[in-house]
Amino acid sequence: MKKLDQYKGKLTPPQIAQLMNAAGRNAKRLVDDANLLLKNGRIPSAACLAILSLEESGKASILRGLALARSAKERAQSWRDYRSHTKKTVNWLLPQLVAQGARRLEELQPLFDPDAEHPFLLNKLKQVGFYTDCLGKAHCSYPQNVIDGRLAEMLVRIAEIMIPKREVSSKEIELWIKHLGPTWKGNMAWMKKALENWYGDMKEHGLMQDQEGGIDFQSFIHGDTDTH
């Protein structure tokens, strides 16, 4: 069988949208399968499929970065991230941060700390959930002894939360490039303004609703949570 070459070149907005939507649908399929396994007592496999679902959901933000790549070097890094298990799961602690009160863009920065352990922890859980191994002081690691029901259910619920709630259009990606492209990885104040302009343009084109997903976008960007 001929080896399949992994594409590493440029993508058009329709291609970006297609990949994002495919990943979202596959994330839903994987978490549905994880729920079936969970209900039937297949605990380690349920946890592992939930982690795979999180990896698929995590492709969306990487593809947004790929859409804004300004050089061959940036594009190559985006493709490496797209195929990295750990880079795709940096967002998995997002529900926990929100539960702890995170409501502003700056409060999500721990997710993207390059020295953070949480993406590697998730990948390790996937490994011990799928495979037996010899760890520590010659300890035999067996999936059913490592992954319990509470952990598996938590991972499945997080995976459900992280599934994209809507499909992405080519127009959305075009607007993303239009507004975020000039400020990408630049001054934070400019980035915030670009996000605000993108959000406004999305609303004008009927592609996003006010407080979509229960999030007040203006407060999220600027940190103004005073409702009085």
C-alpha positions, 0 to 999 in steps of 0.5 A, a space after each residue: 500500500 502506498 504511503 499517504 503523504 501529509 500535506 504541509 502547504 497553503 490552504 484556502 479559506 474553504 479548505 480551512 473551513 472544511 478541515 475544521 468542520 470535519 474535525 468537529 464532526 469527528 470529535 462528536 463521533 468519538 465522544 458518542 462512541 466514548 459514551 457507549 463504552 462508558 455505559 457498557 463498563 469499558 472504562 479505559 477505552 472510553 477515556 481514551 476515545 474522549 481524549 482523541 475527541 479532545 484532540 480533534 476539537 483542538 484542531 480548530 484553533 490550530 487551523 485558525 493559526 494556520 490561516 494566518 501564517 505569514 511565512 513558510 516557517 510559520 506554516 510549517 509550525 502550524 502543520 507540526 502543531 496540527 499533527 502533535 498530540 499535545 498541541 491539540 489538547 492545550 484547551 482541555 482545562 478550559 471548562 475547569 478554568 471557567 468553573 473557577 471563574 475565568 471570564 476574560 481573555 487574559 485569564 485563559 493564558 495558563 492554557 498556552 503556557 509553553 511549560 505547562 504540564 496539562 497537555 502532556 498529562 492527557 497524552 500520558 493518560 491516553 497511553 496508559 489507557 490504551 497499553 500495558 507498560 512497565 513503569 517506575 520500579 518495574 511496575 506493571 501498568 494495566 489500563 483497568 488498574 489505572 483509569 477509573 470510572 470517575 476519571 473516564 466520565 470526567 474526560 467524556 464530559 469535558 470532551 462533550 463540552 469542547 465539541 464545536 457548537 456550529 459549523 464554520 463557513 468559508 466567509 468566517 475564515 475570510 473575515 478572520 484573516 481580514 481582521 486578525 491577519 495584520 495583528 497576528 502575534 503582535 501587540 495584545 491591545 491591537 489583537 483585542 481590537 482586531 477580535 472585536 472588529 472580527 466579531 462585529 463583522 461576523 454579526 453583520 454577516 449573520 454568522 454569529 449571535 450575541 452572547 453565543 455559547 453564553 459568552 459576552 464577547 465584549 466582556 471576554 475581550 476587554 474584561 468589563 464584567 460590570 453589568 450595573 
